[in-house]
Amino acid sequence: MNELLIGWETVEGEDYSGRRWREIAVTESNVLNCNFSGIIMSRSATLGNGRKPSTYLDCVFDESRWDRVLPGRATFIGCSFHNVHISNVTFIDAEFVNCVFSGTLEHVTFSARPRELDADLGRQVNAYRGNDFSGAQMIDFAFRGGIDLDQQILPGPPNYVTIRNARAALARTRSEIQHLPSIANNRQWQTMLMTLNDEMQTGQKDLFIPRSFLEENLPPHLVNQLIAILTRSGTGSASDGVS
């Protein structure tokens, strides 16, 4: 049987590593000190099935591959995600505390705002604190819903940009670029501005964006100019906003 089914129980110290499971369903369970290294998961994997959250404590997901996984209502505490490849996953009802990431996170969204607020979930905000993303490569990646960036360790320049006080920064940037037709008249910039505004509207005070997000549609000299404006708008100097 190539199915991993854990339901309404506590499992501890199990080794599930190095396998490609046809189906994974973890339902309202506690998973403690388990090894998921090297596993390959797809849309048939649900890590937080059911109405009540499942908790993963001190588990290892190193070298694992996630594609279109359904994280569901899962809480990850002190878990290791070294050299992972996570793609096409939206963590909207999950939370991460004191976890470490390296490898590639591509088309991934982390949200502090749950999809639904109910007694079974047991929280109004998903916790994101003490996580180390400094060794991760983030492509088409977003923090949403009010995640405090200062409680994470994030990768630094030149590949990533932090926009502080995003509401003020975006408003001032709109004003400044009116005097820069090379940016103001660029349709790709208008699309990117809408994306950044959408992230802010979810409750995200500060925005963290990969430089590649800007480079996809703008030439390098405009990217540098835009980063300087975005970061200066939020904090008063360009260097303060890049991290």
N, C-alpha and C positions, 0 to 999 in steps of 0.2 A: 504494500500500500504506500503510495507516494503522496500522502496527504498529512498535513500537520494540523491537527484539530485540538485546541485547548479551550475548554469551556467550563466556567464557573468553578475554578480550582486554583490552587497555588502550586506552581512547579518551581523547582530550585535545582541549580547545578546541572541542568540537562545540556547535552551537546547535540545541536541540530545543524552543525556546520557542514559546509562543502557539498550541499545538495541542492538540486533544483526541484522544488516541491511543486506538484501539479496544482495543489490548493493549500492555502494557509488561512485558517480562521481562528483568531484568538478572541474569545468572548468573555467579557466581564471577569477577567482573571488577573492574578499576580504572577509575574514571570521574574524570577530572581536569579541573578548570577548565571544566566544561560548564555551559551555560545551559538551565535548565528553567523559566524564568520564564513564568508565566501558563498553564502546562499544567493540564489537568483530568484527574484520575486517579480511578478507581473500583476496585471489587473485582477487575477484570481486570488490575490493575497489581501486579506483584511486584518489589520493588526489591532483594531479596537472595535470589534463587532459588538452589537448590542446597544442598549441604552446607557448602561453604566460603564465608566471608563475601565480599561485595563491598564495595569502599571508594569513597566519594565524597569527593574532596578539593577544597576551594575551589570548590564548585559553587554555583550560584544557583538557588533555588527561589522567588524572590519572586513574589507575586501568584498563586501556584499554589493549586489546590483539590484536596484529598484527601478522599475519602469511601470508607470501608471498604477502604482500600488494604491490601495484605499487605506489610508492610515486610520480613519475613523476616530473613535474616542480613546486615544492612547496617551499615556503619560510616560515619558522617558526621563529617568533620573540617573545621573552618573553613568551614562552609556557611552560606549566608544564606537565611533564611526570613521575609523581611519581608512584612507584610500578607498572610499566608496564611490559608486557612481549612482546618483539618485536623479532621475529625470521624470518630467511630466507628473509631478506630485504636488498636490495642494494640501498642506497641513492646516485645516481650518478648525478642527475640533481636538487637535493634539496639543501637547505642551512638552517643552524640553527644559530641563534644569541640570546644570553642571555636566553637560555633554560636550564631547570633543569631536570635531569634524575635520577631515581632510579628504582630498580627492576632488570629484567634480559634482557640483549641484547645478543642474541645468533644467530650465523651465520649472522652477520650484518656487512656491510661495509659502511663507510661514505667517500665520495670522494669530494675533492675540484675541481677536473677536470671534467667539464661537458662532456657528451657523444658527443654533437655537439655544435659548436659555430655558432650562427646565431642571426640576429637582434631581433627576437621574444623573445629569451631567455634574451637578454639585458645585458649579463655579460660574461666575459671570465673565471671567477673563482667563484666557489660557496663559499659564506662567511661562515666561522666557527669561531666564536669568542664569548667569554664570557659565554660559556656553562659549566655547572657543572655536571660532570659524577661521582663525588666522591661517591655517594651512589649506583652506579650501579654495578651489577655483569656482567662482559663481558666474553663471551665464544665464541671462534672462531670468533674474532672481529678484525676489521682493520680500521685504518685511512689511506687514500690514496690520492694521487694527490696533495700533498703539504700543507696539513692542518698543521697549526702552533700549536704544542702541548702546547706551552707556553701560548697560548690564551685560553686554556681550563683548567678546574679544574678536575684533573684525580684521580682515586683511587690509593692508595699507596701500598707499600710493605706489606707483602711478596708476594702478589698474582699477582703483575704486574711489568713489567720491561720496562724502557725507554732506548732505545739505541740511544745515541746522535751521531750526525755526522755519520749516518749509513753507508755511502759509505766507509769511512775510517775504521770504526769499523768492518765491514764484511770482508774487505780486510785483515786487520791485524789478525782477528780471523782465517781466512783460513790458514794464515801463522803459527800461534801459534799452531793450533791443529795438524799440521803435526808431532809435537813432542809428541802428545798424541794419540796413536793408538786407545785407548778405545773410543774416540770420532771420530777421523778421519775415522776409518773403519766402523763406524755405518751408515747403509744405511738410517735410519730414520733421522739422522742428515743431511745427504746430501739433503734429500727431504725438510727438514725444511729450510735449507740454501737457496734453490731455491725459496721457498715461501717468505722469507725475502728479497731476492734480487728482486723478482718481485714487492714487495711493494715499495722498494726503487726506482725502475725504473719508477714508476708512477709519480715521482717527490717528494716523501716523504723524507725530509731531516732527520728527527728523527723518529724512529719506536717505537710504543707502543704495547707491546704484553702481553697477559695473561700468567702467569707462566704455566697454564694448557696446553698451546700450546707446551711447551717444555716437560712437564711431560707425555704427551700422549705416547711418544715413547722412552723416555730415563729414566734410573733409577735415583733415587733422587741424588746420589752423583755426577753423571755426569751433572745433571741439575744445581746444585750449581756451579760446576766447569765452565760450559759453560756460566752461567750468569756473573760470575766474569770476564771471558775473554771478553765477548761481551761488557760489560759496561766499563771495563778498557781500551779497545781499543779506545773507543770514547772519553773518557775524562781524562784518566790518572789514575783514581782510581775507584775501583768497586763501592764504596758507592755513588759516584757522579752520576752514571748512573742509579741507581735504584730509581724509584719514583712511 
